[in-house]
Every structure is written in C-alpha cells, then in structure tokens.
Amino acid sequence: MPARRTRASGPVPATRTAPPLPHHPVTFHRWRDVVLAHWRVDEATAARGLPDGVRPDLVDGSAWACLGAWTFGATTVPPLPPLGRLGDLHEVAVRVPTVDDEGRHGVFYHSIDTQHAGAVPAGRLGIGLGYVWSRAASRTVDGVVAHRAERRLPLAGRRPRSRLAVRPGPEAVAPDALAVELVSRWGVHVRHLGRTTWWRTANDPLPLHPAELVELDDDLLGLAGFPGLAERAPDVLLFSPGRDCRYSPG
C-alpha cells in the first residue's frame, strides 16, 4: 500500500530539540527502529477517552491517530545500574497528539502492548499508562523493519494483534513541517488515580527516513476507538533509527 513520504530538499535540518527537563530523569532509554504511522481522524472521535483538560492537538488542521512501534533498549532507572537485556521493551502503541488547557503539547496513549511483564504493572499502577502484556517482538530482515504484538488474553474468541512492517530509505531526509509537528512531542498526558498528570520526555533530534509500507495488519487501532483506519494506508509514515531518550515528572 502506498503511503506519504517525508520530502527531501537540500541539507537535512534537525527536527526540533526538546527543552530541558524540569527534573532529574527517572528513566533513560535508547529508542530504536521507530515506526510512526499517522492518520487524519475526526476531532470528536480523537477526543474520546482523553483525560480531563486534554483535547486533540490539531496539526495541519486535523486531529490525528498514530500506530507507533519501536524498541526501548539500554534502559536505566537511577540509581540502579543499566538493566541490560532485562530492560529491553518491544512496544506497539496507539496514541493521539494532544494539547492541554495550559498549552502543553504531547501525546496520550490509548494502549502500549509490550512483552515486558514487569513494565505492565509498573506503567499502569505507577504512572497510569495503558500497558498491556502481549507477545511482542521486533526484527530487521533484508532491509525490512517489522514490529508485532499479540495480546495474551483473547477477545471475542481471538487474540487482538498488530503487525507493522516498513522498508526505510537508506538516508535521512529533510522532514516537512507536518512531519516535524507530529514527531516533536515532549510530554505524555496520563489519567492516573482520577486526575490528569503530565510526564516530560526529551531526546536529541530524530533523523527521519522515507519509508515504504510493507505490511499493516492491525486490531489495536479499532480497539482504541479508530475502526477502519488500518484498512487504508497511513497519511504520514515516518521511520527513525532512534535516539537516546529521557523521562521525568512534569
């Protein structure tokens, strides 16, 4: 299926740099093989399920839904030493670009499927993120980057799943303004213990590569309230080899 690509035009500029974190980071990760598939959606649909005081962020005049997939490696939770392979998380997530009443631009995660059993209770109970324990994995074969997840608990007789595979271009390109706006998200809006909270994120500018969609087979968008999106090509498809990232309370 064809998908929109970022445009190459002259030297590759840096995407936006995150502002300094307001507190010491509570986790460090290496964000790898990032695939972000975005669709334009109706604003009222995107607003469903968002925390109080948070609304869809209209980018290029539209609300958006995103199916994202990546690997978190080199995880460190200070003051503990690096966790090594125990800290590797494969994640497939459904998220919406958001803005709150204070003007803070971020994302809200409807779900984050991961194979990391320890991250699920830590994320759900400690922060309020919608982690789901799944069979998740990522691999690169013959230039194709593939992420997949299958939930361990069946729903209506089958296990919801997602598979997203792309063939990235060999070189980073100059992202257009739309791609920069969709990617430059420096926080996460969360509903936790009955209130809206804000977590800050920071990473170095992400190199963005053009990508060809190889496979999209997904149930998670529909479960998050976006039925039918996976039946058509994304409006914006982005790939990045990744960068180090940091999280702190907002």
Buried (B, 14 or more C-beta within 10 A) or exposed (E): EEBBBBEBEEEBEEBBEBEEBEEEBBBBBBBBBBBBBBBBBEEEBBBEEBBEEBBBBEBEEBBBBBBBBBBBBBBBBEEEEEBEEEBBBBBBBBBBBBBBEEEBBBBBBBBBBBBBEEBBEBBBEEBBBBBBBBBBBBEEEEEBBBBBBBBEEEEEEEBBBBBBBBBBBEEBBBBBEBBBBBBBBBBBBBBBEEEBBBBBBBBBBBBBBBBBBBEBEBBBBBBBBBEEBBEEBBBBBBBBBBBEBBBBBB
